[in-house]
């Protein structure tokens, strides 16, 4: 029936086609929901509309590629050099634009997070490894909940976060990677999203009973646990997963020695739009964390970077994505006075900067790690952290 409807849709007027075209302009950044007094959530009813619409009409291949991204990445990562060589070919890029409707696909990290963590002796967060901890050790521990994008496209960031926390004498555990489901939700695969969320929530509940804080690195992916997960599964079914700065802000008094003196480069923060509109206190939490180390952090006034997950990679959205980036991010990124000072919290934001300004922005914790390495003799390395 969907095939017949798709083939004959030009012969019959259906207003839903116009709605579909309008919904394509939504970045799914949820800034509307975060700022609206009555919480009108355009991305949510966009997802619901797509589920209904594609119950009548065929989906483009692009939707399946985006929705299945988290499930494909672990396999692709095993052949990262080959994958990167293939997608780096101009003819492959052109082919993907024409057939899949995808543009400028990023390269995978050649390094493996799992292999590096094993080499460092960083344990996976499993019931067995957590059961062996004493109460005091649990109080000084943290579990990192991986996300598909930082783990597979920014492996070094994950490693840097683990290294920084270890240098602060915290015991770090990393939850084995599993799909979060956000791409499925954005594309309107709501049934598949709920099944994925239910499995992930069960894994989180298994770890939550040890009363060790769980934190995520990417803000947009982490916020999914307190928004889309709760809507789909209910509040009681979803344990708390904090953003890094939210958790670190609760440990302000124990983060850095009182006599620590670091050179202050005058860092400036570019926050993810979903993060600062749906968790308004999160940018100031980063300021508190930096202040604990005697560093200033200026909050820059910017809007959306125009990437918003995979929105900017969809060929139909490329020109709009570039125009949005040029409005507020590009002037800040390319200003000479900001050189070497800008930090960005979101994976998609850093990806957009690399794409259009050919610059690499670091995550705030990478900046802190670099500062601590300048006085590394005062901090234990990973191999020498508290046992």
Secondary structure as UniProt FT lines:
FT   HELIX           2..8
FT   HELIX           9..11
FT   HELIX           16..23
FT   TURN            24..25
FT   HELIX           31..35
FT   TURN            37..38
FT   HELIX           42..53
FT   TURN            54..56
FT   HELIX           61..67
FT   HELIX           69..77
FT   TURN            78..79
FT   HELIX           80..87
FT   HELIX           90..99
FT   HELIX           113..120
FT   HELIX           127..131
FT   HELIX           135..139
FT   STRAND          141..145
FT   HELIX           148..153
FT   HELIX           155..167
FT   TURN            168..169
FT   STRAND          171..175
FT   HELIX           182..186
FT   TURN            187..188
FT   HELIX           190..208
FT   TURN            209..210
FT   STRAND          214..216
FT   HELIX           219..223
FT   HELIX           224..226
FT   HELIX           228..233
FT   HELIX           235..237
FT   STRAND          242..243
FT   HELIX           244..249
FT   TURN            250..251
FT   HELIX           252..255
FT   TURN            258..259
FT   STRAND          267..270
FT   HELIX           273..278
FT   TURN            280..281
FT   HELIX           282..292
FT   TURN            293..294
FT   STRAND          297..299
FT   TURN            308..310
FT   HELIX           311..313
FT   HELIX           315..317
FT   HELIX           318..333
FT   HELIX           336..338
FT   TURN            339..341
FT   STRAND          342..344
FT   HELIX           347..357
FT   HELIX           364..373
FT   TURN            374..375
FT   HELIX           376..378
FT   HELIX           382..384
//
